[in-house]
Amino acid sequence: MAEPAEQFYVFSKDTVLRSIATLEQQQIHEHFSGYLAILRALKIGKGLEPVKVTDIREFHDRYLHVLGAPDRSPFVRPFKSRGKGLALFNPNVSGSYSPASIRAGRPLAEVVEVHGTNRDASYTLKDGHAAAAFKNLLRNRKVPVGALVAFLYRDYGFRLAQPSIEAVADLFREEFGLTGSEGNGTFSALFFTDYGDFTTADLILAEEGNQNA
């Protein structure tokens, strides 16, 4: 029997909005974005290339940028350590992740080490970073991975034989280095699988002009 042909799917707008609402119910620290960016950069560089602030900026441009947002506030995230709700924020990613901003006593400083200064600064993860991120960035509450990927990949499409949240979550895990012995441990420490909250109808066939806002 022939395998089903792959088709191009995107998340429905309702699915994205529902997922954002789910993430807003958790007090996820704003710097969780930077932690995700470092995980991704380490995967892309195979651990051989230093992670720079440009890698964190690239994550913001790829996943947090909002089309049509004002230049002074081009990014959005559903992560807030205090309060709830989406909010646009300023483009000064370099300042937010400068060595001065990641100083002792700050939540991200428990997870990340910064080497060097200014534009020469590079970022590494401390031993036990996943447990530290769970405590300091997630307040001991795991992130629903389905909701997260629906938000991050809201403007992207996927070639799939069968539409499923599990398939998209697998792509996320591969991209962010959350597979293999070490990656599986990090994934288990930070995320839980909320796949039961999704159906195949949450991924729809892409059509011309079919884009999420």
C-alpha positions, 0 to 999 in steps of 0.5 A, spaced: 500 500 500 502 506 498 504 511 503 500 517 503 503 523 499 505 529 503 501 535 503 503 542 506 499 544 513 499 550 517 496 551 524 489 554 524 488 561 527 484 559 532 489 554 534 494 559 535 490 563 539 488 558 543 495 556 544 497 563 546 492 563 551 494 557 554 501 559 555 499 566 558 496 562 564 503 560 566 508 565 569 514 563 564 520 568 565 521 573 559 528 570 558 525 563 557 526 566 550 533 567 550 534 560 553 530 557 547 535 561 543 541 558 546 539 551 545 537 552 538 544 555 537 548 550 540 544 544 536 545 548 529 553 549 531 553 542 534 556 545 540 562 547 536 561 554 535 560 559 540 553 562 541 553 569 540 547 575 541 546 575 534 543 567 535 539 570 540 537 576 535 536 571 530 531 567 534 527 573 536 526 575 528 524 568 526 519 566 532 517 573 535 517 578 530 510 580 528 508 583 521 506 590 521 508 591 528 511 598 529 519 598 529 519 601 536 516 594 538 517 589 533 516 583 538 511 579 541 511 573 546 506 570 551 511 569 556 511 574 563 514 573 569 508 577 572 501 578 569 498 575 563 497 577 556 501 578 550 505 585 549 509 588 544 516 589 546 522 593 544 528 591 539 534 591 544 535 584 544 542 585 545 541 590 551 536 584 554 542 579 554 548 583 555 553 581 560 550 586 565 543 584 564 545 577 566 548 578 573 548 574 579 541 574 582 537 574 576 534 568 574 537 567 567 544 567 571 542 561 574 542 557 567 547 561 563 554 563 563 556 569 559 564 569 557 567 576 554 564 583 554 559 587 549 559 584 542 565 579 544 560 576 549 558 568 548 553 564 552 554 557 555 549 553 559 551 551 566 551 544 568 544 542 570 541 548 566 535 544 565 533 543 572 535 550 573 531 553 568 525 549 571 526 552 577 528 559 575 525 560 569 518 556 569 517 556 577 517 549 577 511 548 572 513 545 565 511 548 559 505 544 554 509 543 548 504 543 543 501 550 545 509 552 545 510 549 538 503 552 535 505 559 537 513 559 535 511 556 528 504 560 527 507 563 521 510 557 518 508 550 514 510 543 514 510 538 509 506 532 513 503 525 510 498 526 516 497 532 520 498 531 527 501 535 533 506 530 535 509 530 528 510 538 529 513 537 536 518 532 533 520 537 528 521 542 534 525 537 538 530 536 533 531 543 531 532 545 538 536 539 540 531 536 545 533 529 542 538 524 544 540 522 551 542 529 553 536 532 549 531 527 552 533 529 559 532 536 557 525 535 554 523 531 560 525 536 565 522 542 561 516 540 557 509 536 558 506 533 552 499 536 551 497 532 545 490 530 547 488 538 547 489 538 539 486 534 533 488 533 526 483 539 525 488 544 528 493 543 522 489 545 516 491 545 508 495 551 506 492 555 501 494 561 497 493 567 502 492 563 508 497 566 513 496 567 521 496 574 523 
